[in-house]
Protein backbone atom coordinates (compact mmCIF):
# COMPACT_ATOMS: atom_id res chain seq x y z
CA UNK A 1 0.00 0.00 0.00
CA UNK A 2 1.19 3.52 -0.83
CA UNK A 3 2.71 5.30 2.20
CA UNK A 4 0.34 8.26 2.05
CA UNK A 5 -2.69 5.96 1.94
CA UNK A 6 -1.37 3.97 4.89
CA UNK A 7 -0.71 7.21 6.79
CA UNK A 8 -4.23 8.46 6.02
CA UNK A 9 -5.75 5.21 7.25
CA UNK A 10 -3.67 5.38 10.43
CA UNK A 11 -4.93 8.91 11.09
CA UNK A 12 -8.53 7.83 10.51
CA UNK A 13 -8.09 4.97 12.98
CA UNK A 14 -6.56 7.25 15.60
CA UNK A 15 -9.44 9.70 15.23
CA UNK A 16 -11.99 6.90 15.48
CA UNK A 17 -10.36 5.60 18.67
CA UNK A 18 -10.24 9.10 20.17
CA UNK A 19 -13.90 9.70 19.39
CA UNK A 20 -14.92 6.36 20.84
CA UNK A 21 -13.08 7.12 24.06
CA UNK A 22 -14.51 10.64 24.36
CA UNK A 23 -18.03 9.68 23.23
CA UNK A 24 -18.00 12.38 20.55
CA UNK A 25 -20.06 11.46 17.50
CA UNK A 26 -19.07 13.69 14.58
CA UNK A 27 -16.04 12.44 12.66
CA UNK A 28 -14.00 15.33 11.23
CA UNK A 29 -13.13 15.47 7.56
CA UNK A 30 -9.43 15.23 6.86
CA UNK A 31 -8.01 17.90 4.59
CA UNK A 32 -4.84 16.46 3.08
CA UNK A 33 -2.60 19.52 2.90
CA UNK A 34 -1.02 19.00 -0.48
CA UNK A 35 0.70 22.38 -0.84
CA UNK A 36 4.18 22.05 -2.45
CA UNK A 37 3.62 18.36 -3.25
CA UNK A 38 3.48 17.34 -6.90
CA UNK A 39 0.46 15.65 -8.42
CA UNK A 40 2.24 12.29 -8.63
CA UNK A 41 2.38 12.30 -4.82
CA UNK A 42 -1.30 13.28 -4.58
CA UNK A 43 -2.83 10.94 -7.19
CA UNK A 44 -2.64 7.79 -5.05
CA UNK A 45 -4.88 9.47 -2.48
CA UNK A 46 -7.30 10.63 -5.16
CA UNK A 47 -7.45 7.15 -6.65
CA UNK A 48 -8.00 5.77 -3.15
CA UNK A 49 -11.10 7.97 -2.90
CA UNK A 50 -9.92 10.88 -0.79
CA UNK A 51 -11.60 14.12 -1.87
CA UNK A 52 -10.48 17.02 0.37
CA UNK A 53 -7.15 18.74 -0.28
CA UNK A 54 -5.60 21.94 1.06
CA UNK A 55 -3.47 24.47 -0.78
CA UNK A 56 -2.17 27.95 0.11
CA UNK A 57 -1.00 29.42 -3.21
CA UNK A 58 -3.55 30.34 -5.83
CA UNK A 59 -1.47 30.13 -9.00
CA UNK A 60 0.18 26.87 -7.92
CA UNK A 61 -3.26 25.43 -7.30
CA UNK A 62 -4.57 26.47 -10.71
CA UNK A 63 -1.53 24.98 -12.46
CA UNK A 64 -1.64 21.76 -10.47
CA UNK A 65 -5.34 21.05 -10.07
CA UNK A 66 -7.33 22.57 -12.96
CA UNK A 67 -7.12 19.56 -15.27
CA UNK A 68 -7.88 16.83 -12.76
CA UNK A 69 -10.57 18.86 -11.01
CA UNK A 70 -12.38 19.34 -14.31
CA UNK A 71 -12.57 15.55 -14.63
CA UNK A 72 -13.45 14.74 -11.00
CA UNK A 73 -16.07 17.05 -9.56
CA UNK A 74 -16.05 15.20 -6.24
CA UNK A 75 -12.67 16.76 -5.37
CA UNK A 76 -12.95 19.71 -3.00
CA UNK A 77 -10.11 22.20 -2.68
CA UNK A 78 -9.60 24.20 0.50
CA UNK A 79 -7.66 27.46 0.60
CA UNK A 80 -5.87 27.45 3.94
CA UNK A 81 -3.33 30.26 3.69
CA UNK A 82 -3.32 34.03 3.78
CA UNK A 83 -5.43 35.16 0.81
CA UNK A 84 -4.44 38.46 -0.79
CA UNK A 85 -7.29 40.47 -2.27
CA UNK A 86 -5.53 40.64 -5.65
CA UNK A 87 -5.64 36.82 -5.82
CA UNK A 88 -9.34 36.46 -5.04
CA UNK A 89 -10.47 36.61 -8.66
CA UNK A 90 -8.41 33.50 -9.46
CA UNK A 91 -9.05 31.77 -6.14
CA UNK A 92 -12.80 31.82 -6.66
CA UNK A 93 -12.39 29.92 -9.93
CA UNK A 94 -10.72 26.85 -8.34
CA UNK A 95 -11.42 26.64 -4.59
CA UNK A 96 -14.54 25.24 -2.95
CA UNK A 97 -13.71 26.39 0.59
CA UNK A 98 -11.81 29.40 1.92
CA UNK A 99 -10.67 28.94 5.52
CA UNK A 100 -8.99 32.30 6.13
CA UNK A 101 -11.41 35.20 5.69
CA UNK A 102 -10.22 37.85 8.11
CA UNK A 103 -11.11 41.35 6.90
CA UNK A 104 -14.03 43.32 5.50
CA UNK A 105 -12.03 44.15 2.37
CA UNK A 106 -11.32 40.48 1.69
CA UNK A 107 -14.88 39.41 2.46
CA UNK A 108 -16.30 42.05 0.11
CA UNK A 109 -13.94 41.05 -2.72
CA UNK A 110 -14.80 37.36 -2.32
CA UNK A 111 -18.52 38.15 -2.35
CA UNK A 112 -18.15 40.22 -5.53
CA UNK A 113 -16.21 37.50 -7.35
CA UNK A 114 -18.60 34.75 -6.24
CA UNK A 115 -21.47 36.68 -7.77
CA UNK A 116 -19.56 37.25 -11.00
CA UNK A 117 -18.58 33.60 -11.32
CA UNK A 118 -21.83 32.18 -9.92
CA UNK A 119 -19.94 29.68 -7.80
CA UNK A 120 -20.84 28.29 -4.41
CA UNK A 121 -17.93 28.66 -2.00
CA UNK A 122 -18.07 27.83 1.68
CA UNK A 123 -16.39 30.28 4.04
CA UNK A 124 -14.60 30.00 7.35
CA UNK A 125 -13.77 33.09 9.40
CA UNK A 126 -10.24 32.96 10.76
CA UNK A 127 -10.03 33.95 14.43
CA UNK A 128 -6.81 35.19 16.00
CA UNK A 129 -7.50 33.01 19.02
CA UNK A 130 -4.05 33.49 20.59
CA UNK A 131 -4.06 37.29 20.09
CA UNK A 132 -0.74 37.05 18.27
CA UNK A 133 0.50 40.13 16.43
CA UNK A 134 2.19 38.08 13.71
CA UNK A 135 -0.91 36.04 12.86
CA UNK A 136 -3.93 36.86 10.76
CA UNK A 137 -7.46 36.59 12.02
CA UNK A 138 -10.36 38.53 13.46
CA UNK A 139 -10.05 39.59 17.06
CA UNK A 140 -12.52 37.81 19.33
CA UNK A 141 -14.27 41.03 20.38
CA UNK A 142 -14.92 41.88 16.71
CA UNK A 143 -16.06 38.43 15.64
CA UNK A 144 -19.82 38.77 15.93
CA UNK A 145 -19.84 42.10 14.08
CA UNK A 146 -17.66 40.67 11.31
CA UNK A 147 -19.80 37.55 11.05
CA UNK A 148 -22.91 39.70 10.54
CA UNK A 149 -21.04 41.75 7.95
CA UNK A 150 -20.27 38.55 6.02
CA UNK A 151 -23.91 37.49 6.21
CA UNK A 152 -24.96 40.86 4.80
CA UNK A 153 -22.70 40.09 1.83
CA UNK A 154 -24.53 36.76 1.36
CA UNK A 155 -21.37 34.79 2.06
CA UNK A 156 -21.97 31.18 3.03
CA UNK A 157 -20.18 31.24 6.38
CA UNK A 158 -20.18 27.69 7.71
CA UNK A 159 -17.71 27.96 10.58
CA UNK A 160 -14.64 29.38 12.27
CA UNK A 161 -10.94 28.53 11.82
CA UNK A 162 -7.91 29.03 14.03
CA UNK A 163 -4.20 28.30 14.35
CA UNK A 164 -3.31 28.23 18.07
CA UNK A 165 0.07 29.48 19.32
CA UNK A 166 2.65 26.78 18.70
CA UNK A 167 4.30 27.03 22.12
CA UNK A 168 1.13 26.62 24.19
CA UNK A 169 -1.18 23.75 25.04
CA UNK A 170 -3.83 24.07 22.31
CA UNK A 171 -6.72 22.79 24.44
CA UNK A 172 -7.63 26.14 25.99
CA UNK A 173 -7.82 27.66 22.51
CA UNK A 174 -9.80 24.77 21.06
CA UNK A 175 -12.27 25.05 23.93
CA UNK A 176 -12.72 28.76 23.32
CA UNK A 177 -13.18 28.20 19.59
CA UNK A 178 -15.79 25.55 20.29
CA UNK A 179 -17.65 28.03 22.49
CA UNK A 180 -17.46 30.83 19.90
CA UNK A 181 -18.69 28.51 17.17
CA UNK A 182 -21.63 27.38 19.28
CA UNK A 183 -22.50 30.98 20.16
CA UNK A 184 -22.78 31.82 16.46
CA UNK A 185 -24.66 28.54 15.84
CA UNK A 186 -22.22 27.49 13.12
CA UNK A 187 -22.07 23.85 12.06
CA UNK A 188 -18.39 23.50 11.07
CA UNK A 189 -15.10 24.16 12.84
CA UNK A 190 -11.69 24.10 11.15
CA UNK A 191 -8.90 23.46 13.64
CA UNK A 192 -6.21 20.90 14.27
CA UNK A 193 -3.10 20.12 12.27
CA UNK A 194 -0.51 17.32 12.24
CA UNK A 195 0.68 18.02 15.79
CA UNK A 196 -2.67 18.53 17.50
CA UNK A 197 -5.50 17.11 15.38
CA UNK A 198 -6.46 14.50 17.98
CA UNK A 199 -6.89 17.22 20.61
CA UNK A 200 -8.98 19.24 18.16
CA UNK A 201 -11.39 16.35 17.63
CA UNK A 202 -12.21 16.44 21.34
CA UNK A 203 -13.49 20.00 20.91
CA UNK A 204 -15.83 19.41 17.98
CA UNK A 205 -13.48 20.18 15.11
CA UNK A 206 -15.14 19.07 11.87
CA UNK A 207 -12.18 19.72 9.54
CA UNK A 208 -8.58 18.88 10.43
CA UNK A 209 -5.74 20.07 8.20
CA UNK A 210 -2.98 17.46 7.96
CA UNK A 211 0.02 17.56 5.63
CA UNK A 212 3.30 16.06 6.81
CA UNK A 213 1.65 13.22 8.72
CA UNK A 214 0.14 12.08 5.41
CA UNK A 215 2.65 12.99 2.71
CA UNK A 216 5.85 13.06 4.77
CA UNK A 217 8.30 15.91 5.17
CA UNK A 218 8.42 18.66 2.59
CA UNK A 219 11.66 19.25 0.73
C-alpha positions as CSV (number, residue, x, y, z in Angstrom):
1,X,0.0,0.0,0.0
2,X,1.2,3.5,-0.8
3,X,2.7,5.3,2.2
4,X,0.3,8.3,2.0
5,X,-2.7,6.0,1.9
6,X,-1.4,4.0,4.9
7,X,-0.7,7.2,6.8
8,X,-4.2,8.5,6.0
9,X,-5.8,5.2,7.3
10,X,-3.7,5.4,10.4
11,X,-4.9,8.9,11.1
12,X,-8.5,7.8,10.5
13,X,-8.1,5.0,13.0
14,X,-6.6,7.3,15.6
15,X,-9.4,9.7,15.2
16,X,-12.0,6.9,15.5
17,X,-10.4,5.6,18.7
18,X,-10.2,9.1,20.2
19,X,-13.9,9.7,19.4
20,X,-14.9,6.4,20.8
21,X,-13.1,7.1,24.1
22,X,-14.5,10.6,24.4
23,X,-18.0,9.7,23.2
24,X,-18.0,12.4,20.5
25,X,-20.1,11.5,17.5
26,X,-19.1,13.7,14.6
27,X,-16.0,12.4,12.7
28,X,-14.0,15.3,11.2
29,X,-13.1,15.5,7.6
30,X,-9.4,15.2,6.9
31,X,-8.0,17.9,4.6
32,X,-4.8,16.5,3.1
33,X,-2.6,19.5,2.9
34,X,-1.0,19.0,-0.5
35,X,0.7,22.4,-0.8
36,X,4.2,22.1,-2.4
37,X,3.6,18.4,-3.2
38,X,3.5,17.3,-6.9
39,X,0.5,15.6,-8.4
40,X,2.2,12.3,-8.6
41,X,2.4,12.3,-4.8
42,X,-1.3,13.3,-4.6
43,X,-2.8,10.9,-7.2
44,X,-2.6,7.8,-5.1
45,X,-4.9,9.5,-2.5
46,X,-7.3,10.6,-5.2
47,X,-7.5,7.1,-6.6
48,X,-8.0,5.8,-3.1
49,X,-11.1,8.0,-2.9
50,X,-9.9,10.9,-0.8
51,X,-11.6,14.1,-1.9
52,X,-10.5,17.0,0.4
53,X,-7.2,18.7,-0.3
54,X,-5.6,21.9,1.1
55,X,-3.5,24.5,-0.8
56,X,-2.2,27.9,0.1
57,X,-1.0,29.4,-3.2
58,X,-3.5,30.3,-5.8
59,X,-1.5,30.1,-9.0
60,X,0.2,26.9,-7.9
61,X,-3.3,25.4,-7.3
62,X,-4.6,26.5,-10.7
63,X,-1.5,25.0,-12.5
64,X,-1.6,21.8,-10.5
65,X,-5.3,21.1,-10.1
66,X,-7.3,22.6,-13.0
67,X,-7.1,19.6,-15.3
68,X,-7.9,16.8,-12.8
69,X,-10.6,18.9,-11.0
70,X,-12.4,19.3,-14.3
71,X,-12.6,15.5,-14.6
72,X,-13.4,14.7,-11.0
73,X,-16.1,17.0,-9.6
74,X,-16.1,15.2,-6.2
75,X,-12.7,16.8,-5.4
76,X,-12.9,19.7,-3.0
77,X,-10.1,22.2,-2.7
78,X,-9.6,24.2,0.5
79,X,-7.7,27.5,0.6
80,X,-5.9,27.4,3.9
81,X,-3.3,30.3,3.7
82,X,-3.3,34.0,3.8
83,X,-5.4,35.2,0.8
84,X,-4.4,38.5,-0.8
85,X,-7.3,40.5,-2.3
86,X,-5.5,40.6,-5.7
87,X,-5.6,36.8,-5.8
88,X,-9.3,36.5,-5.0
89,X,-10.5,36.6,-8.7
90,X,-8.4,33.5,-9.5
91,X,-9.0,31.8,-6.1
92,X,-12.8,31.8,-6.7
93,X,-12.4,29.9,-9.9
94,X,-10.7,26.9,-8.3
95,X,-11.4,26.6,-4.6
96,X,-14.5,25.2,-2.9
97,X,-13.7,26.4,0.6
98,X,-11.8,29.4,1.9
99,X,-10.7,28.9,5.5
100,X,-9.0,32.3,6.1
101,X,-11.4,35.2,5.7
102,X,-10.2,37.9,8.1
103,X,-11.1,41.3,6.9
104,X,-14.0,43.3,5.5
105,X,-12.0,44.1,2.4
106,X,-11.3,40.5,1.7
107,X,-14.9,39.4,2.5
108,X,-16.3,42.0,0.1
109,X,-13.9,41.0,-2.7
110,X,-14.8,37.4,-2.3
111,X,-18.5,38.2,-2.4
112,X,-18.1,40.2,-5.5
113,X,-16.2,37.5,-7.3
114,X,-18.6,34.7,-6.2
115,X,-21.5,36.7,-7.8
116,X,-19.6,37.2,-11.0
117,X,-18.6,33.6,-11.3
118,X,-21.8,32.2,-9.9
119,X,-19.9,29.7,-7.8
120,X,-20.8,28.3,-4.4
121,X,-17.9,28.7,-2.0
122,X,-18.1,27.8,1.7
123,X,-16.4,30.3,4.0
124,X,-14.6,30.0,7.4
125,X,-13.8,33.1,9.4
126,X,-10.2,33.0,10.8
127,X,-10.0,33.9,14.4
128,X,-6.8,35.2,16.0
129,X,-7.5,33.0,19.0
130,X,-4.1,33.5,20.6
131,X,-4.1,37.3,20.1
132,X,-0.7,37.0,18.3
133,X,0.5,40.1,16.4
134,X,2.2,38.1,13.7
135,X,-0.9,36.0,12.9
136,X,-3.9,36.9,10.8
137,X,-7.5,36.6,12.0
138,X,-10.4,38.5,13.5
139,X,-10.1,39.6,17.1
140,X,-12.5,37.8,19.3
141,X,-14.3,41.0,20.4
142,X,-14.9,41.9,16.7
143,X,-16.1,38.4,15.6
144,X,-19.8,38.8,15.9
145,X,-19.8,42.1,14.1
146,X,-17.7,40.7,11.3
147,X,-19.8,37.5,11.1
148,X,-22.9,39.7,10.5
149,X,-21.0,41.7,7.9
150,X,-20.3,38.6,6.0
151,X,-23.9,37.5,6.2
152,X,-25.0,40.9,4.8
153,X,-22.7,40.1,1.8
154,X,-24.5,36.8,1.4
155,X,-21.4,34.8,2.1
156,X,-22.0,31.2,3.0
157,X,-20.2,31.2,6.4
158,X,-20.2,27.7,7.7
159,X,-17.7,28.0,10.6
160,X,-14.6,29.4,12.3
161,X,-10.9,28.5,11.8
162,X,-7.9,29.0,14.0
163,X,-4.2,28.3,14.3
164,X,-3.3,28.2,18.1
165,X,0.1,29.5,19.3
166,X,2.7,26.8,18.7
167,X,4.3,27.0,22.1
168,X,1.1,26.6,24.2
169,X,-1.2,23.7,25.0
170,X,-3.8,24.1,22.3
171,X,-6.7,22.8,24.4
172,X,-7.6,26.1,26.0
173,X,-7.8,27.7,22.5
174,X,-9.8,24.8,21.1
175,X,-12.3,25.0,23.9
176,X,-12.7,28.8,23.3
177,X,-13.2,28.2,19.6
178,X,-15.8,25.6,20.3
179,X,-17.7,28.0,22.5
180,X,-17.5,30.8,19.9
181,X,-18.7,28.5,17.2
182,X,-21.6,27.4,19.3
183,X,-22.5,31.0,20.2
184,X,-22.8,31.8,16.5
185,X,-24.7,28.5,15.8
186,X,-22.2,27.5,13.1
187,X,-22.1,23.9,12.1
188,X,-18.4,23.5,11.1
189,X,-15.1,24.2,12.8
190,X,-11.7,24.1,11.1
191,X,-8.9,23.5,13.6
192,X,-6.2,20.9,14.3
193,X,-3.1,20.1,12.3
194,X,-0.5,17.3,12.2
195,X,0.7,18.0,15.8
196,X,-2.7,18.5,17.5
197,X,-5.5,17.1,15.4
198,X,-6.5,14.5,18.0
199,X,-6.9,17.2,20.6
200,X,-9.0,19.2,18.2
201,X,-11.4,16.4,17.6
202,X,-12.2,16.4,21.3
203,X,-13.5,20.0,20.9
204,X,-15.8,19.4,18.0
205,X,-13.5,20.2,15.1
206,X,-15.1,19.1,11.9
207,X,-12.2,19.7,9.5
208,X,-8.6,18.9,10.4
209,X,-5.7,20.1,8.2
210,X,-3.0,17.5,8.0
211,X,0.0,17.6,5.6
212,X,3.3,16.1,6.8
213,X,1.6,13.2,8.7
214,X,0.1,12.1,5.4
215,X,2.7,13.0,2.7
216,X,5.9,13.1,4.8
217,X,8.3,15.9,5.2
218,X,8.4,18.7,2.6
219,X,11.7,19.2,0.7
